[in-house]
Amino acid sequence: MTETLIKYPNGGRIEAYQMVDPYCNMLSRGVKQSDKIVVEETGVWRQSARRVIHNRIHREKQNITEVYIRTDSGLETIYKK
């Protein structure tokens, strides 16, 4: 969980907590660049990663052909069309 501090122009401050999923963020940036994506290891469960990819392909109609996660031991294939 990432803490985000929002500052308002009138000088008031409100603290907000925002869940940021780095895996989804990396996937979003990767899709803009290529249909073959390599993301860093974020500790996301592999099944969750596959579900996100499936939703992006079938619901959002994104063109994704391959997704790899970079681990200490090399690249791990998560999805391949």
N, C-alpha and C positions, 0 to 999 in steps of 0.2 A: 504494500500500500504506500502510495506517495502522498505526502502532505503538500497541499497547495495553499499558499497564503494570498488572499485576494485583497488588494488595496483599492479603496474607492477615492475618487477625486475630492470628496468633502473631508478627507482626513480620517474617516471611520475605517475600522478594520474588522473583517469577518474571517474567521478561520474555516476552511472547508477541506474536507478529506475526500480525495478522489482516487478511485481505483484505476490504475493505469496498467494495462496489459502490454508489456513490452513486446511480446510475441506478435500480437495483432498489429502493433505499430510498425514493427519491422516488416511484416507481411504486406502491409499497406504501401510502405515505401518501395518494397521490392517489386510489387505488381506494376507500379508506375514506370519501372525501368526495364523489366524483362518478364517473360513467361516462365523462366527458370530462376528460382529464388533460393538463396542460401541465407539462413538466419542464424544468429548466435544462440547458444544454449541458454535458456532462461529458466529451466526447471519446470516447464510446462509438461503436463502428461502427454504422452504421444497420442493417446486416443482423443484428447481434447484438441490437439493440433490437427489431427485428421478431420475432426468434425468441423473446425473452423474453415479448413480448406474446402471441404465438401460444400458447406453453406455458401462460400464465396463463388464456387464454380456453378452450382445449380440454382441458387437463389439470386445472387447478384450478377450472374453471367460474366464473371471475370475469367480471362484467359490465363489459366495456370496449367503448365505441363509437368513441372518437376519442382519439388521442394526438398531441400536438405537442411539438416541442423548441424552446425559446426560444433563438434565436441573436442575434448582433449585428445582423443584417439583418432580423429579424422572427421570425415563427413558421414552422416547417417541419413539414409533415404527415408523420408516421411511419406512422400507421395510421388508417384510416377504414372503418367497417363498411359 
